[in-house]
Amino acid sequence: MAYSLPRGEENSTEMDEATQRVIRLINSAEHEKPANGQCEVSEEVKSDVELLDAYSRAVIAVVDAVGPAVVSVSVGKRSQGRELEQIGAGSGVIIAPDGYILTNDHVVHNAEQLNITLTNGVTLPATIAGMDPATDLAVIRAEGSHLPFATLGDSASLHVGQLVIAMGNPFGFQSTVSTGVVSALGRALRSRQGRLIENVIQHTAPLNPGNSGGPLVDSRGRIVGINTAIIMMAQGIGFSIPSNTTQWVVSQLLTQGRVRRGYLGIAAQQRPLGRRIVRFHNLTRDLAVEVLSVTPDSPAAHGGVHAGDLVIAINEQEVSSVDHIHRFLSEWPIGQPVTLIILRGQERLDLTVTPAEAGALQ
């Protein structure tokens, strides 16, 4: 007499076999090649996929190498009750094994206590070694030694379209990573003080909240910039202070405690010039810098500059904006006289002014 399974047991056996087939399929034990209906990249296009895999491996290698040097920066300030409370956070990158860290000035500005957190969760106290609001850069030093550190690269070698990786550690314990390309070089960005930051790198690597002060690195893991800002209303536009600017600022901060810049002692604005004036004085530009006021006992005051004067050149270099004057003074040796060429009424005058160090007389 033949024995047949009850209907329930027969269905149970069929379900067991179906389940086993699914498990074998998930574990890739049943098919070495894609089966009919299986959604997988075909052999014909796998060479293109391998390029993407190589890109991924390159990013992973950079993150693994540089990640340990990227830190979280926690900023504390005492409240009215004298209790310390956290008022801000950002990122930074260690550039020397004895704890020197690059970050943004706006991240650590007004900090009464600083702590940095490594990717392994270790938290160390830190102090400010120097700040430069004009470039939104700051150097802090953590109380540690033999720390992992990253290397500054050459931002002058960057090219538009080059792969870059933005890294940060806004909350500690692990790095955040985004990738993109250099979209423009030589951009200008205003600092909090209104001074123009030159040669800013514009890139498409999205900056996550708290990534200010983190590094922008190239495919070899070298720091080519320090992330400083993002335009919130423009999707995916990020900015970084170039590493070559950073090197100069860091050397100034560590050797002198500040960045020395020239100072004239004038408040000024851009002013258009009439055609007759441009032709009469044989100028190549129809813009000048109008002096609105002169600070008493300043280099400009000692040099005879008056409110209402129109500055058209410095040392024979034509200027047409306040930014041109800032750019010139940032490269001119402090204490060395310069010649301001100005228009005062119908007269063209050459005035000798000796720039002083910004902050020394202000």
C-alpha positions in Angstrom: 0.0 0.0 0.0 1.6 3.2 -1.1 2.1 5.9 1.5 1.4 9.5 0.7 2.2 12.5 2.9 -0.7 14.4 4.3 -1.3 17.6 2.5 0.3 19.7 5.2 3.5 17.7 5.4 3.8 17.6 1.6 3.7 21.4 1.5 6.2 21.6 4.3 8.6 19.5 2.3 8.2 21.7 -0.7 8.8 24.8 1.3 11.9 23.4 2.8 13.3 22.7 -0.7 12.4 26.2 -1.9 14.0 27.7 1.2 17.2 25.8 0.6 17.3 27.0 -3.0 17.0 30.6 -1.9 19.7 30.2 0.7 22.0 28.6 -1.9 21.3 31.5 -4.3 22.0 34.1 -1.7 25.2 32.4 -0.8 26.1 32.2 -4.5 26.6 28.5 -4.2 24.2 27.6 -7.0 25.2 29.9 -9.8 28.7 30.9 -10.8 27.3 32.9 -13.7 24.2 35.1 -13.7 21.1 33.0 -14.1 18.1 34.0 -16.2 16.3 36.9 -14.5 19.2 37.6 -12.2 19.9 41.4 -12.0 23.7 41.6 -12.3 26.2 43.5 -14.4 27.0 41.5 -17.6 30.5 40.4 -18.5 30.5 42.8 -21.4 30.5 45.9 -19.2 32.6 44.6 -16.3 35.7 46.4 -17.5 33.9 49.7 -16.9 32.8 48.5 -13.4 36.4 47.7 -12.6 37.3 51.3 -13.2 34.8 52.4 -10.6 36.1 49.7 -8.3 39.6 51.1 -8.7 38.3 54.6 -7.9 36.6 53.3 -4.8 39.8 51.5 -3.7 41.8 54.7 -4.3 39.4 56.7 -2.0 39.4 53.9 0.6 43.2 53.9 0.6 43.3 57.7 1.1 40.8 57.6 3.9 42.6 54.7 5.7 45.9 56.6 5.4 44.7 60.1 6.4 41.7 59.3 8.6 43.7 58.9 11.8 45.1 62.4 11.5 41.6 64.0 11.2 40.2 65.1 14.6 37.1 66.5 16.1 37.5 69.9 17.7 35.2 70.7 20.7 34.9 74.3 21.8 33.8 75.3 25.4 33.0 78.6 27.1 32.0 79.4 30.6 28.4 80.5 31.1 27.1 83.1 33.6 27.0 80.3 36.2 30.7 79.7 35.5 29.9 76.3 34.3 31.7 75.2 31.1 29.4 74.5 28.2 30.1 73.4 24.6 29.4 76.3 22.2 30.7 74.8 19.0 32.5 72.0 17.2 34.4 71.5 14.0 37.2 69.5 12.5 40.9 69.7 12.3 43.9 67.8 10.9 47.1 67.0 12.8 50.2 68.2 10.8 52.9 67.3 13.3 53.4 64.3 15.7 53.7 66.6 18.7 50.1 67.7 18.4 50.0 70.7 16.1 46.6 70.9 14.4 45.2 73.0 11.6 41.6 74.2 11.8 39.5 77.3 11.1 39.7 80.5 13.0 35.9 80.7 13.2 35.8 77.2 14.8 38.0 78.1 17.8 37.2 81.8 18.0 36.4 82.9 21.6 37.1 79.4 22.9 37.8 79.2 26.7 38.5 75.5 26.5 39.4 73.2 23.7 39.4 69.4 23.3 40.2 67.3 20.4 39.0 63.8 19.8 40.9 61.2 17.7 39.2 58.7 15.5 39.9 56.0 18.1 37.9 57.9 20.7 40.8 59.3 22.7 40.1 62.9 23.8 43.0 65.3 24.5 42.9 68.9 25.8 44.3 71.5 23.5 45.4 75.2 23.5 45.4 77.8 20.8 48.9 78.4 19.3 47.8 81.1 16.9 44.9 82.5 14.8 44.6 84.4 11.6 41.0 85.7 11.0 42.1 87.2 7.7 42.5 83.7 6.2 40.1 81.9 8.6 43.0 79.7 9.7 44.1 78.7 13.2 46.7 76.4 14.8 46.0 74.6 18.0 48.2 72.2 19.9 46.9 69.0 21.7 48.6 67.7 24.7 50.0 64.5 23.2 53.0 63.1 21.3 53.7 60.5 18.6 50.3 61.4 17.1 49.4 60.4 13.5 49.8 63.3 11.2 49.1 64.2 7.6 51.4 66.0 5.1 50.9 69.3 3.4 51.0 69.1 -0.3 51.5 71.7 -3.1 48.2 73.4 -3.9 49.8 75.2 -6.9 50.0 71.9 -8.7 46.2 71.4 -8.6 44.2 71.3 -11.9 40.5 71.9 -12.6 38.9 68.5 -12.8 41.3 66.8 -10.4 39.9 64.4 -7.8 39.8 65.7 -4.2 38.5 64.3 -1.0 37.0 66.4 1.8 37.4 64.8 5.2 36.1 65.8 8.7 35.5 64.5 12.1 32.7 66.6 13.5 31.5 64.3 16.2 34.5 62.2 17.0 35.1 58.5 16.7 35.0 58.3 12.9 35.8 60.5 9.8 33.2 61.7 7.4 34.2 61.6 3.8 33.0 63.2 0.6 34.5 63.2 -2.9 34.5 65.6 -5.8 36.7 67.5 -8.2 38.4 70.9 -8.3 35.9 73.0 -10.1 37.8 76.3 -10.0 41.1 77.8 -8.8 42.0 81.3 -7.8 38.6 82.1 -6.3 38.3 84.9 -3.7 36.3 84.6 -0.5 35.5 87.2 2.1 36.7 86.5 5.7 34.6 87.5 8.7 36.5 90.7 8.9 35.7 91.6 5.2 39.3 91.0 4.0 39.6 89.1 0.7 41.1 85.6 1.0 43.0 85.0 -2.3 43.4 81.9 -4.4 40.7 79.9 -2.7 40.0 76.4 -4.1 36.4 75.8 -5.2 35.4 72.1 -5.3 32.4 69.9 -5.6 33.0 67.6 -2.5 30.0 68.2 -0.3 30.9 69.5 3.1 28.9 67.9 6.0 28.0 70.0 9.1 31.0 70.3 11.3 33.5 69.7 8.6 34.9 73.2 8.8 38.6 73.0 9.5 39.0 69.5 8.0 41.4 68.7 5.2 40.9 68.6 1.5 43.3 66.0 0.2 44.4 64.7 -3.2 44.6 61.1 -4.4 48.0 60.6 -2.7 46.6 61.7 0.7 48.4 65.1 0.8 46.6 68.1 2.2 45.9 70.6 -0.6 43.5 72.7 1.3 41.6 73.4 4.6 37.8 73.4 4.2 36.5 76.7 5.3 33.0 77.4 4.0 30.1 76.3 1.9 27.4 78.3 0.2 24.3 77.0 1.8 22.0 78.1 -1.0 24.2 76.5 -3.7 24.2 72.7 -3.7 27.6 71.1 -3.6 29.8 74.2 -3.7 32.6 74.1 -1.2 35.7 76.2 -0.6 39.1 75.5 0.9 42.1 77.6 1.8 45.0 76.4 -0.3 47.8 74.5 1.4 50.5 76.9 0.1 48.7 79.8 1.9 48.3 77.6 4.9 52.1 76.9 5.0 52.9 80.6 5.1 50.3 81.3 7.7 51.4 78.4 10.0 55.1 79.5 9.8 54.1 83.0 10.7 51.9 81.9 13.6 54.5 79.5 15.0 57.5 81.8 14.8 55.9 85.1 15.6 52.6 84.3 17.2 50.7 86.2 14.5 50.6 87.0 10.8 52.3 90.3 10.0 50.5 92.4 7.4 51.0 96.0 6.3 48.7 98.7 7.5 48.1 102.2 6.0 45.4 103.5 8.3 42.7 104.4 5.8 39.0 103.5 5.3 38.3 103.4 1.6 35.9 102.3 -1.1 35.9 101.7 -4.9 35.0 104.8 -6.9 34.4 105.1 -10.7 36.3 107.7 -12.6 34.9 109.9 -15.3 36.2 109.6 -18.9 37.7 113.0 -18.9 39.8 112.1 -15.8 40.9 108.8 -17.3 41.9 110.4 -20.6 43.6 113.4 -19.0 45.8 111.2 -16.7 46.2 108.5 -19.3 44.8 105.7 -17.1 44.0 102.2 -18.3 41.2 101.7 -15.8 38.2 103.8 -15.0 38.1 102.9 -11.3 40.1 104.2 -8.3 40.1 103.8 -4.5 38.5 106.7 -2.7 39.9 107.5 0.8 36.9 108.0 3.1 38.8 108.7 6.3 42.4 108.6 7.6 43.2 107.3 11.1 45.1 109.9 13.1 48.8 109.2 13.7 48.7 106.4 11.1 51.2 105.8 8.2 48.7 107.4 5.8 48.3 110.4 8.0 52.1 110.8 8.3 52.4 110.5 4.6 50.0 113.3 3.9 47.0 111.3 2.7 43.7 113.2 3.0 40.0 112.1 3.0 38.7 112.4 -0.5 42.0 111.5 -2.2 41.7 108.9 -5.0 44.4 106.3 -5.0 45.1 105.1 -8.5 48.4 103.2 -8.1 50.9 101.9 -5.5 54.5 101.8 -6.7 53.3 102.3 -10.3 50.9 99.3 -10.0 47.4 100.5 -10.8 44.8 99.7 -8.2 41.0 99.8 -8.7 39.7 98.2 -5.5 40.5 98.0 -1.8 41.3 94.3 -2.4 44.2 95.4 -4.6 45.6 97.4 -1.8 45.2 94.5 0.6 46.9 92.2 -1.8 49.8 94.5 -2.3 50.3 95.1 1.4 50.2 91.3 2.2 53.3 90.9 0.0 55.2 94.1 0.8 57.8 94.2 3.6 56.6 96.1 6.6 58.6 99.2 7.3 59.6 99.6 3.6 58.2 102.9 2.1 55.8 102.8 -0.8 54.7 105.5 -3.2 50.9 106.1 -3.4 49.9 107.8 -6.6 46.7 109.8 -5.9 44.4 112.3 -7.6 43.5 115.3 -5.4 41.1 117.5 -7.4 42.9 118.1 -10.7 46.3 117.3 -9.3 48.2 114.0 -9.5 50.5 113.6 -6.5 53.1 111.0 -5.4 53.0 110.5 -1.6 55.5 108.3 0.3 53.9 106.2 3.0 55.7 103.6 5.2 53.3 100.7 6.0 53.2 99.6 9.7 52.2 96.3 11.0 48.4 95.8 11.2 47.3 95.7 14.8 50.4 97.5 16.1 48.9 101.0 15.8 45.2 100.1 15.7 
